[in-house]
Amino acid sequence: MGFDSNFSPVLRFLVVSDIHYEDEHTVERDRMQQAIRTAYELSEKENYKNLDALYVVGDFANSGTRKQMLAFKDTLDSNLKPETIRTLSLASHEYGSEGEEAALEKFAEIFKENPDTHKVINGYHFISVTSTNGCHFDEKKQEWVAAELKKAVKDDPKRPIFFFQHPHIMGTVYGSANWGEDELTAILMNYPQIIDFSGHSHAPINDPRSIHQRHFTCLGTGTLSYFELDEFDKVYGTVPPDNDIAAQMLIVEADAEGRVRVYPYDLISGNFFPFTWKIDSAWDVESYLYTDARYRTEEAPWFEDSAKAEIKDVKSDGFTVEFDQAKVKTEYVDDYNLYLKRADGLIVRNSTIWSKFYLYDMPDKLSVTFNELESGEYYVEIYANSFWRTRCKKPLITERVTL
Protein backbone atom coordinates (compact mmCIF):
# COMPACT_ATOMS: atom_id res chain seq x y z
CA MET A 1 0.00 0.00 0.00
CA GLY A 2 0.96 3.63 -0.38
CA PHE A 3 -0.50 6.89 -1.55
CA ASP A 4 -3.57 6.59 -3.77
CA SER A 5 -2.19 6.91 -7.31
CA ASN A 6 -5.60 8.02 -8.61
CA PHE A 7 -5.75 10.90 -6.14
CA SER A 8 -4.34 14.35 -6.99
CA PRO A 9 -3.73 16.26 -3.74
CA VAL A 10 -3.36 19.98 -3.32
CA LEU A 11 -2.61 19.53 0.39
CA ARG A 12 -0.65 17.03 2.45
CA PHE A 13 0.00 17.08 6.21
CA LEU A 14 1.36 14.88 8.97
CA VAL A 15 -0.39 14.24 12.30
CA VAL A 16 1.25 12.78 15.43
CA SER A 17 0.48 12.79 19.14
CA ASP A 18 1.52 11.33 22.50
CA ILE A 19 5.26 11.47 21.93
CA HIS A 20 6.31 12.01 25.55
CA TYR A 21 9.76 13.59 25.40
CA GLU A 22 11.69 13.05 28.63
CA ASP A 23 14.45 15.24 30.07
CA GLU A 24 16.99 12.70 28.83
CA HIS A 25 17.27 11.31 25.33
CA THR A 26 14.91 8.37 24.80
CA VAL A 27 13.71 6.47 21.74
CA GLU A 28 10.75 8.84 21.37
CA ARG A 29 13.12 11.56 20.13
CA ASP A 30 14.43 9.25 17.43
CA ARG A 31 10.90 8.29 16.44
CA MET A 32 9.74 11.90 16.14
CA GLN A 33 12.71 12.76 13.95
CA GLN A 34 12.04 9.66 11.88
CA ALA A 35 8.36 10.59 11.49
CA ILE A 36 9.21 13.95 9.95
CA ARG A 37 11.95 12.60 7.71
CA THR A 38 9.79 9.71 6.54
CA ALA A 39 6.91 12.04 5.67
CA TYR A 40 9.26 14.10 3.50
CA GLU A 41 10.79 11.03 1.85
CA LEU A 42 7.37 9.60 0.99
CA SER A 43 6.13 12.95 -0.31
CA GLU A 44 9.12 13.55 -2.53
CA LYS A 45 8.37 10.34 -4.46
CA GLU A 46 4.96 11.68 -5.51
CA ASN A 47 3.85 14.11 -8.22
CA TYR A 48 2.71 16.43 -5.44
CA LYS A 49 5.86 16.62 -3.36
CA ASN A 50 4.90 19.02 -0.59
CA LEU A 51 4.50 18.35 3.11
CA ASP A 52 2.45 21.43 3.87
CA ALA A 53 1.94 21.06 7.61
CA LEU A 54 2.72 19.13 10.76
CA TYR A 55 0.12 18.95 13.52
CA VAL A 56 1.12 17.68 16.96
CA VAL A 57 -1.99 16.84 18.99
CA GLY A 58 -0.74 17.14 22.57
CA ASP A 59 1.49 15.26 25.00
CA PHE A 60 4.63 15.97 23.03
CA ALA A 61 6.39 16.38 26.42
CA ASN A 62 6.02 13.84 29.22
CA SER A 63 5.82 16.37 32.04
CA GLY A 64 6.31 19.72 30.30
CA THR A 65 9.68 20.69 31.71
CA ARG A 66 11.66 23.40 29.96
CA LYS A 67 14.24 20.80 28.97
CA GLN A 68 11.60 18.64 27.30
CA MET A 69 10.04 21.54 25.42
CA LEU A 70 13.42 22.78 24.22
CA ALA A 71 14.35 19.29 23.05
CA PHE A 72 11.11 19.00 21.10
CA LYS A 73 11.66 22.40 19.51
CA ASP A 74 15.16 21.36 18.54
CA THR A 75 13.76 18.28 16.77
CA LEU A 76 11.32 20.46 14.84
CA ASP A 77 13.92 23.09 13.98
CA SER A 78 16.43 20.47 12.84
CA ASN A 79 14.05 18.47 10.66
CA LEU A 80 11.20 20.65 9.39
CA LYS A 81 11.62 22.59 6.18
CA PRO A 82 10.63 26.29 6.25
CA GLU A 83 7.64 25.72 3.97
CA THR A 84 6.05 23.18 6.38
CA ILE A 85 3.69 24.91 8.80
CA ARG A 86 3.94 23.51 12.32
CA THR A 87 1.20 23.61 14.93
CA LEU A 88 1.26 22.19 18.45
CA SER A 89 -1.35 21.90 21.15
CA LEU A 90 -0.87 21.15 24.85
CA ALA A 91 -2.66 18.87 27.27
CA SER A 92 -2.35 17.18 30.65
CA HIS A 93 1.24 15.95 30.31
CA GLU A 94 2.60 19.35 29.36
CA TYR A 95 1.03 20.70 32.56
CA GLY A 96 2.63 18.02 34.74
CA SER A 97 5.79 19.66 36.05
CA GLU A 98 4.68 23.18 37.04
CA GLY A 99 1.00 23.42 36.22
CA GLU A 100 -1.02 24.83 33.37
CA GLU A 101 -0.17 28.53 33.64
CA ALA A 102 3.59 27.93 33.77
CA ALA A 103 3.38 25.44 30.89
CA LEU A 104 1.58 27.96 28.69
CA GLU A 105 4.17 30.62 29.52
CA LYS A 106 7.03 28.27 28.61
CA PHE A 107 5.25 27.24 25.43
CA ALA A 108 4.78 30.84 24.30
CA GLU A 109 8.39 31.68 25.08
CA ILE A 110 9.93 28.61 23.42
CA PHE A 111 7.67 27.99 20.43
CA LYS A 112 6.46 31.57 19.80
CA GLU A 113 3.00 30.20 19.06
CA ASN A 114 -0.49 30.51 20.49
CA PRO A 115 -1.94 27.38 22.13
CA ASP A 116 -5.17 27.83 20.12
CA THR A 117 -4.88 28.47 16.40
CA HIS A 118 -7.03 28.89 13.31
CA LYS A 119 -5.02 28.71 10.10
CA VAL A 120 -5.92 28.46 6.43
CA ILE A 121 -3.56 26.20 4.50
CA ASN A 122 -4.00 25.76 0.75
CA GLY A 123 -7.62 26.79 1.03
CA TYR A 124 -8.47 24.48 3.95
CA HIS A 125 -9.30 25.64 7.49
CA PHE A 126 -7.30 24.10 10.35
CA ILE A 127 -8.45 24.70 13.93
CA SER A 128 -6.38 23.44 16.87
CA VAL A 129 -7.41 23.92 20.49
CA THR A 130 -5.44 23.27 23.68
CA SER A 131 -7.27 21.75 26.62
CA THR A 132 -7.46 23.33 30.06
CA ASN A 133 -7.63 21.81 33.54
CA GLY A 134 -5.89 18.71 32.27
CA CYS A 135 -7.91 17.44 29.33
CA HIS A 136 -11.06 19.53 29.61
CA PHE A 137 -12.48 22.51 27.72
CA ASP A 138 -13.93 25.29 29.83
CA GLU A 139 -16.59 27.76 28.75
CA LYS A 140 -14.04 30.17 27.32
CA LYS A 141 -12.52 27.45 25.16
CA GLN A 142 -15.95 26.34 24.00
CA GLU A 143 -16.84 29.88 23.00
CA TRP A 144 -13.60 30.22 21.05
CA VAL A 145 -14.21 26.94 19.21
CA ALA A 146 -17.77 27.92 18.31
CA ALA A 147 -16.68 31.30 16.98
CA GLU A 148 -13.85 29.88 14.87
CA LEU A 149 -16.04 27.19 13.35
CA LYS A 150 -18.58 29.81 12.30
CA LYS A 151 -15.82 31.67 10.49
CA ALA A 152 -14.51 28.53 8.82
CA VAL A 153 -17.79 27.27 7.48
CA LYS A 154 -18.58 30.57 5.74
CA ASP A 155 -15.92 29.99 3.09
CA ASP A 156 -17.43 26.76 1.78
CA PRO A 157 -19.92 24.68 3.79
CA LYS A 158 -18.97 21.55 1.83
CA ARG A 159 -15.21 21.84 2.33
CA PRO A 160 -13.72 19.79 5.19
CA ILE A 161 -12.62 21.61 8.33
CA PHE A 162 -9.63 19.95 9.99
CA PHE A 163 -10.00 20.11 13.76
CA PHE A 164 -7.46 19.06 16.41
CA GLN A 165 -7.66 18.52 20.18
CA HIS A 166 -5.85 16.12 22.50
CA PRO A 167 -8.60 14.01 24.16
CA HIS A 168 -10.94 12.01 21.98
CA ILE A 169 -14.55 13.06 21.64
CA MET A 170 -16.49 10.71 23.91
CA GLY A 171 -18.25 7.84 22.15
CA THR A 172 -16.40 8.12 18.85
CA VAL A 173 -13.08 6.43 18.04
CA TYR A 174 -11.65 3.43 19.84
CA GLY A 175 -10.11 4.69 23.07
CA SER A 176 -12.76 7.32 23.70
CA ALA A 177 -14.63 5.25 26.30
CA ASN A 178 -11.82 5.68 28.82
CA TRP A 179 -9.94 8.65 27.32
CA GLY A 180 -12.70 10.83 25.90
CA GLU A 181 -14.31 14.15 26.87
CA ASP A 182 -17.69 15.53 25.87
CA GLU A 183 -17.40 19.30 26.46
CA LEU A 184 -17.05 20.07 22.74
CA THR A 185 -19.54 17.53 21.40
CA ALA A 186 -22.58 19.81 21.26
CA ILE A 187 -20.59 22.36 19.26
CA LEU A 188 -18.79 20.03 16.86
CA MET A 189 -21.87 18.00 15.96
CA ASN A 190 -23.30 21.06 14.19
CA TYR A 191 -20.52 20.83 11.61
CA PRO A 192 -20.56 17.48 9.78
CA GLN A 193 -17.73 18.71 7.55
CA ILE A 194 -15.33 18.51 10.52
CA ILE A 195 -12.58 15.92 10.33
CA ASP A 196 -11.38 15.67 13.91
CA PHE A 197 -7.99 14.39 15.11
CA SER A 198 -7.34 13.38 18.71
CA GLY A 199 -4.93 11.36 20.84
CA HIS A 200 -4.63 10.78 24.59
CA SER A 201 -5.52 7.06 24.59
CA HIS A 202 -2.41 5.69 22.84
CA ALA A 203 -4.77 3.38 20.95
CA PRO A 204 -3.37 1.88 17.73
CA ILE A 205 -4.37 3.65 14.53
CA ASN A 206 -4.57 0.38 12.61
CA ASP A 207 -7.54 -0.60 14.74
CA PRO A 208 -10.40 0.00 12.24
CA ARG A 209 -12.39 1.63 15.04
CA SER A 210 -9.78 4.44 15.06
CA ILE A 211 -11.92 6.12 12.42
CA HIS A 212 -15.52 6.87 13.35
CA GLN A 213 -18.30 8.76 11.63
CA ARG A 214 -21.65 9.77 13.08
CA HIS A 215 -22.21 13.53 13.38
CA PHE A 216 -18.78 14.23 11.89
CA THR A 217 -15.58 12.31 11.18
CA CYS A 218 -13.16 11.41 14.00
CA LEU A 219 -9.68 9.92 13.79
CA GLY A 220 -7.36 8.66 16.51
CA THR A 221 -3.74 9.68 16.10
CA GLY A 222 -1.93 6.84 17.88
CA THR A 223 1.38 7.31 19.66
CA LEU A 224 5.15 7.41 19.22
CA SER A 225 5.70 6.11 22.75
CA TYR A 226 3.70 3.08 23.97
CA PHE A 227 0.36 1.45 23.27
CA GLU A 228 -2.58 1.25 25.61
CA LEU A 229 -5.93 -0.25 24.68
CA ASP A 230 -9.41 0.58 25.86
CA GLU A 231 -10.60 -2.79 27.15
CA PHE A 232 -10.41 -4.26 30.62
CA ASP A 233 -10.97 -7.98 30.12
CA LYS A 234 -7.46 -9.00 29.08
CA VAL A 235 -5.17 -11.10 31.28
CA TYR A 236 -2.53 -8.33 31.34
CA GLY A 237 -4.87 -5.31 31.73
CA THR A 238 -5.02 -2.44 29.25
CA VAL A 239 -1.29 -2.27 28.47
CA PRO A 240 -0.54 -5.13 26.07
CA PRO A 241 2.64 -7.14 25.50
CA ASP A 242 5.24 -5.38 23.32
CA ASN A 243 3.50 -2.10 24.06
CA ASP A 244 6.72 -0.14 23.58
CA ILE A 245 7.04 -1.18 19.92
CA ALA A 246 4.87 1.79 19.07
CA ALA A 247 5.46 4.46 16.43
CA GLN A 248 2.44 5.26 14.30
CA MET A 249 1.39 8.39 12.42
CA LEU A 250 -1.21 9.67 9.97
CA ILE A 251 -0.47 11.28 6.63
CA VAL A 252 -3.48 13.14 5.25
CA GLU A 253 -4.13 14.41 1.72
CA ALA A 254 -6.92 16.57 0.30
CA ASP A 255 -7.67 17.48 -3.30
CA ALA A 256 -9.18 20.54 -4.96
CA GLU A 257 -12.71 19.07 -4.77
CA GLY A 258 -12.62 18.62 -0.99
CA ARG A 259 -12.01 14.89 -1.01
CA VAL A 260 -9.68 13.50 1.68
CA ARG A 261 -7.46 10.44 1.98
CA VAL A 262 -5.96 9.30 5.31
CA TYR A 263 -2.98 6.96 5.31
CA PRO A 264 -2.05 5.23 8.60
CA TYR A 265 1.70 4.54 8.69
CA ASP A 266 3.89 2.32 10.88
CA LEU A 267 7.33 3.79 11.55
CA ILE A 268 8.67 0.67 13.25
CA SER A 269 8.43 -1.43 10.08
CA GLY A 270 8.52 1.44 7.59
CA ASN A 271 5.20 0.53 5.99
CA PHE A 272 1.79 1.96 5.29
CA PHE A 273 -0.89 -0.14 6.91
CA PRO A 274 -2.83 -2.05 4.20
CA PHE A 275 -5.82 0.27 3.92
CA THR A 276 -6.67 3.89 3.12
CA TRP A 277 -9.55 5.77 4.72
CA LYS A 278 -11.56 7.68 2.12
CA ILE A 279 -13.74 10.68 2.87
CA ASP A 280 -15.22 12.04 -0.35
CA SER A 281 -18.02 14.19 1.04
CA ALA A 282 -17.23 15.07 4.63
CA TRP A 283 -20.31 17.30 4.89
CA ASP A 284 -22.74 14.53 3.82
CA VAL A 285 -23.52 12.24 6.75
CA GLU A 286 -25.42 9.93 4.39
CA SER A 287 -22.15 9.18 2.57
CA TYR A 288 -20.23 8.06 5.67
CA LEU A 289 -18.49 4.70 5.34
CA TYR A 290 -17.11 4.27 8.87
CA THR A 291 -20.19 4.27 11.07
CA ASP A 292 -21.45 1.95 13.80
CA ALA A 293 -23.19 -0.02 11.04
CA ARG A 294 -19.90 -1.90 10.83
CA TYR A 295 -20.98 -3.75 13.96
CA ARG A 296 -23.82 -5.35 12.01
CA THR A 297 -21.51 -7.50 9.92
CA GLU A 298 -21.81 -11.28 9.86
CA GLU A 299 -18.19 -11.67 8.78
CA ALA A 300 -16.21 -13.58 11.38
CA PRO A 301 -12.67 -14.93 11.78
CA TRP A 302 -11.85 -18.58 11.11
CA PHE A 303 -9.06 -21.03 11.77
CA GLU A 304 -7.58 -22.70 8.73
CA ASP A 305 -7.78 -26.49 8.56
CA SER A 306 -4.02 -26.65 9.09
CA ALA A 307 -4.10 -24.48 12.25
CA LYS A 308 -2.82 -26.13 15.41
CA ALA A 309 -3.08 -25.59 19.15
CA GLU A 310 -0.44 -27.44 21.13
CA ILE A 311 0.25 -28.04 24.82
CA LYS A 312 3.85 -27.31 25.80
CA ASP A 313 6.04 -26.98 28.89
CA VAL A 314 3.88 -29.19 31.06
CA LYS A 315 4.59 -28.92 34.80
CA SER A 316 2.97 -30.35 37.89
CA ASP A 317 0.56 -27.42 38.23
CA GLY A 318 0.33 -25.90 34.75
CA PHE A 319 1.29 -25.73 31.09
CA THR A 320 1.52 -23.41 28.08
CA VAL A 321 -0.76 -23.54 25.06
CA GLU A 322 0.63 -22.26 21.75
CA PHE A 323 -1.65 -21.75 18.76
CA ASP A 324 -1.73 -20.46 15.19
CA GLN A 325 -3.49 -17.17 14.61
CA ALA A 326 -6.88 -17.18 12.92
CA LYS A 327 -7.68 -15.54 9.58
CA VAL A 328 -10.17 -12.83 8.67
CA LYS A 329 -11.17 -11.39 5.28
CA THR A 330 -10.59 -7.76 6.17
CA GLU A 331 -8.49 -5.98 8.79
CA TYR A 332 -7.24 -8.22 11.60
CA VAL A 333 -8.34 -10.54 14.36
CA ASP A 334 -8.89 -8.45 17.49
CA ASP A 335 -8.55 -10.96 20.32
CA TYR A 336 -8.98 -14.52 21.50
CA ASN A 337 -10.95 -16.24 24.26
CA LEU A 338 -9.22 -19.29 25.71
CA TYR A 339 -11.43 -21.62 27.73
CA LEU A 340 -9.45 -23.93 29.97
CA LYS A 341 -11.69 -26.93 30.63
CA ARG A 342 -11.58 -30.01 32.78
CA ALA A 343 -12.23 -33.40 31.22
CA ASP A 344 -15.92 -33.11 32.17
CA GLY A 345 -16.25 -29.83 30.22
CA LEU A 346 -16.30 -27.50 33.24
CA ILE A 347 -14.59 -24.17 32.45
CA VAL A 348 -11.78 -23.56 34.95
CA ARG A 349 -10.35 -20.40 33.38
CA ASN A 350 -11.62 -17.91 30.77
CA SER A 351 -8.61 -15.96 29.53
CA THR A 352 -8.69 -13.24 26.86
CA ILE A 353 -5.65 -11.93 24.99
CA TRP A 354 -5.11 -9.56 22.08
CA SER A 355 -3.90 -10.82 18.71
CA LYS A 356 -1.08 -8.23 18.74
CA PHE A 357 -2.70 -6.63 15.71
CA TYR A 358 -1.10 -3.35 16.77
CA LEU A 359 2.25 -4.66 15.50
CA TYR A 360 2.65 -4.38 11.73
CA ASP A 361 4.59 -7.66 11.84
CA MET A 362 2.05 -9.70 13.77
CA PRO A 363 3.37 -13.02 15.11
CA ASP A 364 2.04 -16.14 13.40
CA LYS A 365 1.56 -17.84 16.76
CA LEU A 366 0.46 -16.78 20.23
CA SER A 367 0.79 -18.49 23.59
CA VAL A 368 -0.83 -18.41 27.03
CA THR A 369 0.43 -20.07 30.21
CA PHE A 370 -1.92 -21.52 32.83
CA ASN A 371 -0.47 -21.94 36.34
CA GLU A 372 -1.61 -22.99 39.81
CA LEU A 373 -3.89 -25.73 38.53
CA GLU A 374 -5.08 -28.68 40.58
CA SER A 375 -4.20 -32.16 39.42
CA GLY A 376 -6.49 -33.51 36.76
CA GLU A 377 -7.11 -33.73 33.03
CA TYR A 378 -7.45 -30.51 31.01
CA TYR A 379 -7.88 -29.18 27.48
CA VAL A 380 -8.24 -25.70 25.92
CA GLU A 381 -10.77 -24.30 23.43
CA ILE A 382 -9.72 -21.15 21.55
CA TYR A 383 -12.13 -18.72 19.88
CA ALA A 384 -11.09 -15.81 17.62
CA ASN A 385 -12.99 -12.51 17.72
CA SER A 386 -13.25 -9.63 15.25
CA PHE A 387 -13.33 -5.93 16.11
CA TRP A 388 -17.06 -6.00 15.34
CA ARG A 389 -18.03 -8.52 18.02
CA THR A 390 -18.26 -11.53 15.77
CA ARG A 391 -16.43 -14.74 16.64
CA CYS A 392 -15.31 -17.85 14.83
CA LYS A 393 -17.87 -20.63 14.60
CA LYS A 394 -15.39 -23.44 15.10
CA PRO A 395 -12.74 -23.19 17.83
CA LEU A 396 -9.28 -24.66 17.93
CA ILE A 397 -9.10 -27.42 20.53
CA THR A 398 -5.97 -28.86 22.09
CA GLU A 399 -5.34 -32.45 22.99
CA ARG A 400 -5.90 -33.33 26.65
CA VAL A 401 -3.15 -33.14 29.20
CA THR A 402 -2.99 -34.73 32.67
CA LEU A 403 -1.32 -32.94 35.58
HUCORQUI-V286893 format. One record per residue. N is the residue number from 0. RES is the residue in one letter. OMEGA is omega in whole degrees, -180 to 180 (* if undefined). NEAR is the number of other ideal C-beta (glycine too) atoms within 12 Angstrom. Layout:
BEGIN
N:RES:OMEGA:NEAR / N:RES:OMEGA:NEAR
END
This chain:
BEGIN
0:M:177:20 / 1:G:177:23 / 2:F:179:27 / 3:D:-176:28 / 4:S:178:15 / 5:N:-177:13 / 6:F:-178:28 / 7:S:-175:19 / 8:P:168:34 / 9:V:-178:23 / 10:L:173:36 / 11:R:177:41 / 12:F:-178:43 / 13:L:178:45 / 14:V:175:48 / 15:V:175:51 / 16:S:172:50 / 17:D:-177:48 / 18:I:170:50 / 19:H:172:39 / 20:Y:174:39 / 21:E:176:25 / 22:D:178:21 / 23:E:-179:13 / 24:H:175:17 / 25:T:-175:21 / 26:V:-180:23 / 27:E:178:36 / 28:R:178:34 / 29:D:-178:23 / 30:R:179:36 / 31:M:177:42 / 32:Q:180:29 / 33:Q:180:30 / 34:A:-179:42 / 35:I:-178:37 / 36:R:180:26 / 37:T:179:33 / 38:A:176:40 / 39:Y:-178:26 / 40:E:178:21 / 41:L:-179:30 / 42:S:-175:33 / 43:E:177:17 / 44:K:-174:15 / 45:E:175:24 / 46:N:173:17 / 47:Y:-168:25 / 48:K:-173:19 / 49:N:161:27 / 50:L:-168:39 / 51:D:-175:35 / 52:A:169:38 / 53:L:175:41 / 54:Y:179:45 / 55:V:-167:49 / 56:V:171:47 / 57:G:-178:47 / 58:D:173:46 / 59:F:177:49 / 60:A:-175:45 / 61:N:177:32 / 62:S:174:26 / 63:G:178:38 / 64:T:177:26 / 65:R:-179:24 / 66:K:179:22 / 67:Q:180:37 / 68:M:179:40 / 69:L:179:23 / 70:A:180:31 / 71:F:177:44 / 72:K:179:29 / 73:D:176:20 / 74:T:180:33 / 75:L:-178:34 / 76:D:-176:19 / 77:S:-172:15 / 78:N:-179:28 / 79:L:175:30 / 80:K:-176:22 / 81:P:-177:10 / 82:E:179:17 / 83:T:180:26 / 84:I:-180:29 / 85:R:179:35 / 86:T:-179:38 / 87:L:168:46 / 88:S:-179:48 / 89:L:177:49 / 90:A:-170:47 / 91:S:-176:32 / 92:H:177:39 / 93:E:-178:47 / 94:Y:-167:33 / 95:G:-171:23 / 96:S:-175:22 / 97:E:179:20 / 98:G:-173:19 / 99:E:-176:27 / 100:E:180:17 / 101:A:179:21 / 102:A:180:38 / 103:L:177:28 / 104:E:177:20 / 105:K:-179:31 / 106:F:180:36 / 107:A:-179:19 / 108:E:-173:15 / 109:I:-173:28 / 110:F:179:31 / 111:K:-177:15 / 112:E:175:25 / 113:N:178:21 / 114:P:177:33 / 115:D:-175:32 / 116:T:172:31 / 117:H:-177:26 / 118:K:173:28 / 119:V:-177:23 / 120:I:179:31 / 121:N:177:27 / 122:G:-180:23 / 123:Y:178:37 / 124:H:177:35 / 125:F:179:40 / 126:I:-180:42 / 127:S:-177:43 / 128:V:178:46 / 129:T:-180:43 / 130:S:177:39 / 131:T:-178:33 / 132:N:-177:21 / 133:G:-179:26 / 134:C:178:40 / 135:H:180:27 / 136:F:-176:34 / 137:D:-175:20 / 138:E:180:15 / 139:K:177:17 / 140:K:180:29 / 141:Q:179:26 / 142:E:179:18 / 143:W:179:27 / 144:V:-179:38 / 145:A:-179:25 / 146:A:-178:19 / 147:E:178:32 / 148:L:177:34 / 149:K:178:20 / 150:K:-175:18 / 151:A:-173:30 / 152:V:-179:27 / 153:K:-178:16 / 154:D:-179:19 / 155:D:-175:19 / 156:P:179:22 / 157:K:-178:19 / 158:R:179:34 / 159:P:171:44 / 160:I:179:43 / 161:F:-172:47 / 162:F:-173:44 / 163:F:170:50 / 164:Q:-172:48 / 165:H:-178:48 / 166:P:175:46 / 167:H:168:46 / 168:I:-175:43 / 169:M:175:30 / 170:G:180:23 / 171:T:-176:42 / 172:V:174:41 / 173:Y:-175:39 / 174:G:-175:43 / 175:S:178:32 / 176:A:-177:25 / 177:N:-173:24 / 178:W:-179:36 / 179:G:175:32 / 180:E:-175:35 / 181:D:-175:21 / 182:E:-179:28 / 183:L:-171:43 / 184:T:-175:28 / 185:A:177:17 / 186:I:-174:30 / 187:L:-175:39 / 188:M:176:26 / 189:N:-176:20 / 190:Y:-178:36 / 191:P:180:31 / 192:Q:178:39 / 193:I:166:44 / 194:I:-169:49 / 195:D:179:50 / 196:F:-178:50 / 197:S:-180:52 / 198:G:173:52 / 199:H:-173:40 / 200:S:-173:45 / 201:H:180:42 / 202:A:-177:49 / 203:P:-180:48 / 204:I:177:47 / 205:N:165:42 / 206:D:-176:41 / 207:P:177:34 / 208:R:177:39 / 209:S:163:43 / 210:I:-176:47 / 211:H:178:39 / 212:Q:172:38 / 213:R:175:26 / 214:H:177:27 / 215:F:-177:38 / 216:T:178:44 / 217:C:178:47 / 218:L:170:50 / 219:G:-173:51 / 220:T:173:49 / 221:G:-175:49 / 222:T:169:47 / 223:L:-174:47 / 224:S:-179:35 / 225:Y:180:32 / 226:F:163:39 / 227:E:-178:33 / 228:L:-167:41 / 229:D:177:35 / 230:E:-170:28 / 231:F:-176:14 / 232:D:-176:19 / 233:K:-175:28 / 234:V:-179:27 / 235:Y:180:23 / 236:G:-175:18 / 237:T:179:23 / 238:V:-170:25 / 239:P:173:33 / 240:P:180:24 / 241:D:-176:23 / 242:N:-178:25 / 243:D:176:23 / 244:I:-168:27 / 245:A:173:39 / 246:A:-176:40 / 247:Q:-179:46 / 248:M:176:49 / 249:L:168:46 / 250:I:-173:47 / 251:V:175:48 / 252:E:174:45 / 253:A:179:39 / 254:D:-175:26 / 255:A:-179:18 / 256:E:179:20 / 257:G:176:32 / 258:R:-174:32 / 259:V:172:42 / 260:R:180:37 / 261:V:-175:46 / 262:Y:174:39 / 263:P:-174:38 / 264:Y:179:40 / 265:D:-178:36 / 266:L:-178:39 / 267:I:-178:30 / 268:S:-177:21 / 269:G:-177:19 / 270:N:163:23 / 271:F:170:29 / 272:F:-167:37 / 273:P:175:20 / 274:F:176:26 / 275:T:176:28 / 276:W:-173:37 / 277:K:179:27 / 278:I:-175:39 / 279:D:-179:23 / 280:S:-174:24 / 281:A:-176:44 / 282:W:-171:29 / 283:D:-178:20 / 284:V:180:21 / 285:E:-179:13 / 286:S:-173:20 / 287:Y:-179:28 / 288:L:-168:25 / 289:Y:-177:36 / 290:T:177:24 / 291:D:175:20 / 292:A:178:14 / 293:R:178:25 / 294:Y:-179:17 / 295:R:179:11 / 296:T:173:20 / 297:E:-179:13 / 298:E:-176:23 / 299:A:175:26 / 300:P:174:38 / 301:W:173:25 / 302:F:176:28 / 303:E:-178:18 / 304:D:-178:10 / 305:S:-177:10 / 306:A:-178:27 / 307:K:170:21 / 308:A:-172:35 / 309:E:175:25 / 310:I:-179:29 / 311:K:174:22 / 312:D:-178:18 / 313:V:177:22 / 314:K:-176:17 / 315:S:-177:15 / 316:D:180:16 / 317:G:-179:26 / 318:F:176:32 / 319:T:173:24 / 320:V:178:38 / 321:E:-175:25 / 322:F:176:35 / 323:D:178:29 / 324:Q:178:34 / 325:A:179:37 / 326:K:176:24 / 327:V:-174:29 / 328:K:-179:16 / 329:T:177:18 / 330:E:-174:30 / 331:Y:165:33 / 332:V:180:41 / 333:D:-176:41 / 334:D:-178:37 / 335:Y:167:41 / 336:N:176:32 / 337:L:179:37 / 338:Y:174:28 / 339:L:-175:39 / 340:K:170:28 / 341:R:-179:22 / 342:A:-179:17 / 343:D:177:12 / 344:G:179:15 / 345:L:179:16 / 346:I:180:17 / 347:V:178:26 / 348:R:173:27 / 349:N:-175:22 / 350:S:180:29 / 351:T:179:28 / 352:I:174:34 / 353:W:178:41 / 354:S:-171:39 / 355:K:178:32 / 356:F:-176:41 / 357:Y:175:44 / 358:L:179:30 / 359:Y:177:28 / 360:D:180:17 / 361:M:176:29 / 362:P:179:22 / 363:D:-178:19 / 364:K:174:23 / 365:L:179:36 / 366:S:177:29 / 367:V:179:36 / 368:T:176:26 / 369:F:-179:32 / 370:N:174:20 / 371:E:178:15 / 372:L:174:24 / 373:E:179:18 / 374:S:-179:15 / 375:G:-179:20 / 376:E:-175:22 / 377:Y:167:34 / 378:Y:-175:33 / 379:V:171:39 / 380:E:-175:30 / 381:I:178:42 / 382:Y:178:32 / 383:A:-178:39 / 384:N:175:33 / 385:S:175:33 / 386:F:-172:36 / 387:W:172:29 / 388:R:169:19 / 389:T:-177:26 / 390:R:-180:28 / 391:C:-179:29 / 392:K:-176:15 / 393:K:-179:18 / 394:P:165:27 / 395:L:-180:34 / 396:I:179:26 / 397:T:167:32 / 398:E:-179:19 / 399:R:179:22 / 400:V:-180:29 / 401:T:178:17 / 402:L:*:24
END
